[in-house]
């Protein structure tokens, strides 16, 4: 038997954003080449009394499973062989597991198939460097810790000390004593942490407040930069990626609710919504999150900002120690993505604050 074409009559249709279906035929002689392989696989799968798996005579096996079942297995093997060649010759970039079905499978005839698959998302980036400069070069008020903010932080420490003193004195934690919080002294604050005196504590609180405000301002600029890049990018993203983001957001919501001491069903009853309503409400956020991840991934690729494999493995091992039941591949992919995202934001911030002389 001479080798014939793996497939014929390929037709590709777009079925959605970055989603296609591939229709085609497998010539009969190509299907027949997989008969021996299909029979071996069936022999290993089928259990018949009196025969060891893999040692069932062909005529008895065929009488048990039927010629049609054998032909379908032959066809599936032929499609599995043809699919990589179709992808290569049609210059496709599929992601995920394809959904394969037979449209025609009858012994003695060519077979027909339908393959549905998602394609890798595509993105056309705007001038993200210019966008970063737009955001980070805007003049902001100087970041300072106000006297009121420092005073409030000191009051929280005094109140915490008052609670501790009540507990040490044997009073109930929820008692109704009205004694005022103690005044801070150099001796008292040494029980709180590595502070030299009250003045040292005050200055370190001031620095911490200033640091946290600067951090929030930077995060705000990261968000603004992301929003502008998303608005000016063109993306085509398959629903499978959006669905993945949606599941992540949904799982996070359920976890937050349960950590708060409620059940998700009680939460739904309280707000008068169904799980389907919640998923529908979350989908716009999932779509936006998917866009952002695709965009950041593309910037990381263009700017060569991929994390070092050693760092990914180190953090993955650490994460799996904390969550031993987690899927290692998922954990590794998540950590790699997070490190790449952080690298992109550092790059954008540096680009945005670069001077003309840099």
N, C-alpha and C positions, 0 to 999 in steps of 0.2 A: 504494500500500500504506500503510495507516494504521499509526501507531506503536502497538504493543501493549505489554503488561507485559514488563519485562526478564526476569522469572522468576516462578515460581509454586511453591506447595506446599513452602515452606521448613520444614525440620525440623532442629533443632539438638540434638545429644546431647553430653554431657560424656564424654570417653574417658579422662580422667586429670586430675591436678591442673593446672588452668589450660590444659587441652587439650580441643578440641572437634572434632566433625565436623559439617559442614553438608551436608544433602542437599536437592536441589530439582530443578526442571524448568525448561527453557527452551522457551517456546512456539515452534512451527515458524516462525511469521511473524517472530519475533525473530531466530531463527537465519538465516533467509533474507536478512535485511537486511545480513548480513556476507558475502554471496557474492562481490561484486566485490572486496572487500578481501582475501578468502582467495585468490581467483584471482590477484590481483596479487602476493601474497606467494609463491605457488607458482611463478609465472612467473620470479620473481627467483631462486628456489632451484634450480629444475630445469634441468639441462643436457641439451640434446638436439642431436645433430649437425645442422648446417645452420641452427640458429637462435641468435640472440643472446639472452642472458638478458633476460627482460622483454618479448620480442617473439615469443613462441610463440603461435600462434593457439589460441583456446580449445578448439576441437574436437580438435586434436592433443594439447593438454595433457591434456584429459580422457581421451583414449584411452590416454595413457601412465600417469597416476596413478590414474585411476578416480574415479567420483563419490563413493564412500565416503570417500576421503581428503580430498576437497574439503569434504564435509559435516562431517567431524571438525574440520578447520581452522576452518570457520565456527562450529562449536559452541564451540571453545576461545576464539575471539574474542568470542563472545557472553558466555561465562562471565567473561572478563577485564573486559568492560564492566559486568557485573552485580555482580561481587564488591565493589567499593567501595560500591555502593548497599546491598548486604546488610549490610555492616559498619556503615554509618551507621544504617540503619533498625533493626537489631537491637542497636544500641549496644554493639558489640563493640570490643575493643582488642587486635587481633592483633599479634604480633611475628614477625619472620622471614618467610621465603618460604613461602606456603601450598603444600600438596601437593594437586594437582588431578587427578582422574581422571573419565573418562566412565563412567557406569553404563548409559547407553542412547544409542546414536548410529546411527540408520538413516535414510537419505535419505527425506524425505517424512513424517517423524514428529517429535514433540517430542523433545528431548534430555534425558537425565538426567545429573546430575553429583553428585560427592562431593568436598568440600573438607575437608582436615584442616589445622588450624592450631593453633599455640600462642597463648595469650593473655598479655598483660603480667602479671607477677606482682602479687599483691595482698598488702598487709601492714596489719595493725592494730597500731599502736605502743602500747607501754605508756607510763607516765609516765617517760620517759627522763631528764628533769631530776632527778626524785627518785632514780632509780637512781644517777645520777652523784654526787649528794650522799651517798648511802649509802656509796659506794666511796671517794670522795676526802676525805671528812671523817673517816674512820677515823684514829685516832692511830697514827702510825708512829714507830719509834725514829729518833732523829736520824741523818742520813746523815753518816758520818765516814769518813775514811781511817785505818785502824789503822796503828800503827808497823810491824807485820809486813808489811802490804801495801806500805808505802813501801819497806821494806828489800828485799822481793822484787823490786820494780820497779828499784831501784838495782842489785841483783845482776844482773838481766837486762842492764842497760846495761854493767856491768863485763864480763860474759861476751861480749857483742857486741864490746866493745873488744879483748878478748883474742883473739878470732877474727880481727879485722882486723889486729892486730899480727902474728899468725902469718903471715897472707897476705902482708903487706908484707915480712916477713922471708924470704919464699920457701918457707915450710913448706907442706906439702900441707894442703888444707882439712880433710881427714879424718884428719889426723895424730893420733898418740896422745900428744902432749906433755901433761904433767901440771902445767905451771906454773900457779899460781893467777891468777885475774883480777886486773888491776891495781887498786890503790886509786885512787879518784877524786881528782883535784886540780883546782884552779881552772883551771890551764893545760890540762889534758887535756879537761875538759868543754867547752871552747870549740870543740873540733873536732866536737862532737856537734850543736850548735845554738846559737841565740841566748840563751845563759845567761850571767849575770854571774859566777857562782861556784857552788860545790857547794851552798851553802845555797839559792841561787836555783833551781837544778835540783830540789832536794829539795822545795821549796815548790810548784813548778809540777807536779811529779809528784803531790804530795798533792792539789792542786786538781783535777787531771785524774782521779784515782781517785775523788774525791768526786763529780765531775760525772758520771762514767760510772755510778756506783752510783745516783745520783739519777735518771739517765735510765732505767736498768733498772727502778727502782721505778715510775716513771711508766708505762713500757711495760706493766709487770705490772698496773697499775691500769686501763690501757686494755683489756687483755685481760679482766680481771674485769668491767669495765663492759659490754663486748661480750657476754660469756657471760650476764650477767643480763638484758640487753636481749633477747637471742635467746630465752632461756627464757620470757620474759613476753610475747613477741610472737606473733601468729598470722600465719603466712605461707602463701601458696599459690603454688608456684613450678613452672613447666613443666619437664619433663625436659630440654628443649633448653638451658636455662640451666645446669642441673646438669652436663650433658654437656660444656658449654664449660669449666666450672671443672675438671672431671675431666681434660680434655685439657691444661689449663694445668699442673695438678699433675703429670701424667704426664710432660709434656715437661720440666719442671723436674727431676724425678727422673732422667730419662735424661741430661740435661745435666750434673747433678752427678756422676753415675757416670762419664761420659766425661771430665770434667775431672780426675777422680781417676786417670785412666790405664787404666781398665778399659772393656770393651765391655758393652753392656746384655745381650747374650746370655750372656756369661761370668757376669755378675751373677745372671741367672736360674738358670743351672746351679749356681752356688755356693749359692744359697738354696733350690734345689729347687722353684721356682715357675714358673708360666707367665705370659705377659703378661696373660692374662685374670684370673689370680689377683691380680696387682698392681693392675689396674684395679678389681677388686672390693674390695680392701683400701683403696684410695684413695677410693672413692665416699662413705663417711660424711663424710670431711673435705671432699670437694667439695660435698656437700649443706649442710654447715655454712657453708662459705665462701660459697656462693650465698645462703644466708639472710642472712649478715652484709652482703654487698654490697647486697642488696635493701633491708635495713633502713637502712643508712647512706645509701643513695640517697633513701629516703623522708624521713629526717630532714633531709638537705640540701635537699630540695624544700620541706618545711614551714618550715624556718628560713631559706630563701633564702641558702644557703651555696654556690651554684654558683661555680666559678672564673671569673675574667675571661677572655674569649676571647683577649685579647692574650697573656696568660701561657701559656695552653694552646698557642697557635701557636708561641710562642718556644721552649718546651720540646720541642714536637714537632719543630721544625726541628733543634734540637740533637740529639735522639734519632736522627733520620734521617741526620744526618752521621756518627754512630757506627755505625749499622746501615742503610746505604743500601738494602739489599734488603728492609727491613721494609715492611709494608703501611701506607701513610700513615694511612688511616682507622682501622685497628686501633690504631696508635700513638697517634693523637689521642684515641680513645675511652678507651684505657688511662690516658693521662696525665690526662685530664679526670676520670676516676673516682678516680685516686690523689689528685689535688688536692682533690676534694670530700671524700674520706674523711679526709684530713688536717684539713680545715676542720671537719668534724664532731667529730673527736676534740679539737681545740682548743676548740671550743664546749662539749663535755661537760666537759672539764677545768675551763674557766672557770666553768661553771655549778656544778660540783661543789665548787669552792672559794669560791664567792660567799658573802659574809657577809650577815647580815640587813639591814645598813645599805646594801648595794650597790643 
